[in-house]
């Protein structure tokens, strides 16, 4: 028996009846011969890890722009934390861990530079709107591998697109990803906000810590364990009501007292100005876009192509392009 067949057989014996089966929701755009060692979801995971968009996430903002401290989260480290949390929940609930890992690793591939501020800028400028989840799907379906895409399974693509809290994933593994994303960013943003000096631990209402715990790891453990205890044996993944209420309260506190603080908004405004300037520049000089992006103009609007280019930039590259195009003498000084 091939290793792949043995894995599928083992999953069917051991996983929950509500888990996504290894041979359902495959739906690749281009059929592929089965791999003798890996299931389809394992192959998707490997394709995501080896793609260019995955590597670029290490230089994209998660929450705080241009941090000098090496210990602030980036989009890549956020992705790894989400993956770890999602795998823990999936394993505890006997769900398909390979599927969960693949969609977790790919869920933010289309995120813009400069965090959610970059997403808001492109959403305002692009006539068709912009969302990072739809862009992540576009990355894996079209932009990677010189326009061929990664040819991922339907289940992984669905998890990527539906991972925000307003989404409706087809699988329990997709529900796990949605909750894991929230658990990760709430907790690591508290950690980074304290490190950045924009938040003090004593400012956070004690009522949330009384339910969730006072330490970073303790809060994550509480959230995960209450998902597992509430969801075990059910065709649904959710938290116990008390912990869900405290989690949402903590999330709302972060939006009101951290993400909108003047010191944070001031830096975001600078980054937003750069990104908007780049968008408007390429609107009038679209022939200066890289050839690989211009090749998409035959099937997509120029607005869409500009968004593809800008969304794919790292923070550092966006700053470099802005300097190159708008700072006098930049090219001379560089030499």
Steps between C-alpha positions, in 0.01 A plus 500: 500500500631846407564745784224731371243219503607396848457857627152527348400166649630602842313832483173323420541279803614767745354837401162640598207423268477879460857535376565574133592178325832494312326421171213749513499869406808447285374688194834614357468711186751271330486127591817352651625147535492389867828531686618166645610661828273798566128562513362786291482728802863427586597593145310827532685580821835437331410711195404791724819483709719500188323786319638855470206668671563292812861618522402865455286491815812520716534868397132599529350681797272310733392779738776756563670669206877490442589363843865529605467221755561158344238343726192668351277269301502511121236361268707181477540444873128573543430230241717251687322575828160456333614169353621371836175593676286357220691172494464463877122545480463272199701222658301525824170482307626218271464718191721496190819664623664503156210698354499737796872564470485566125223756520659666805834542324328651194236720661698828486704457180320793337537744785626846412808675634439714810236270646126567491561866421635393161190289448274797579689725257470257210137430582426873475699558179416189299163528319437132570596525867771297670517243780803305612309169503390538138853606405643196678272283288612687187864438592454124518264478202677731256799709606746235620717298262494764225124504463438129542402515866564226754209280388381440857207288613153645538506448878819702550386778268167519685677523838723782373208701362264444792744542792383846620239504777225588249582197283312173464751218444378168365709293741550482875869544429413837345308593815806406705715733286262794547508467880875436507569818303307702758669328796844567352463867412319603818770353720811585305377855436472549877857375534629727221302802621658472844845458343437809283400708803150581370326284761554412865372170636311674779296696242324183385175439694555240770168331416651350182809368675288349779335278236786444256812519715769761560785348302539479121520121494231463763249699294572299185468174695164612643361592159617177339380273782156662501469449124587132541265443795210675325551346154596140574262260326311781324470606140602852601811670637445779755601624846301472820280813533684648801843476338366618163353811668830577676697439177283740304516753781880486491495536121271805519727653764799463268316671214391789720819556699793373293433489126350852502753669729652818349856362505387195301278699263776752427730228368215342307421832333858525374489149359156564351630808322782297346270222381243739357774695321629179343150398388435837334844501339448164333153605391671752272814294430365147485753414229765517776349205683712182491440288192361208699219725626437670167435157351182479712360820349353301210252330731479742796452875538805716551363589845507133594853457368628801695342355815674168429836673477456720806348226717796276420753755622677467832513806726865559410441470126204742512719756681777443244265551202354814657850641554603408148198670343443800726818591692725735296850370443420156638659314210805728503550461875466126472810485279 
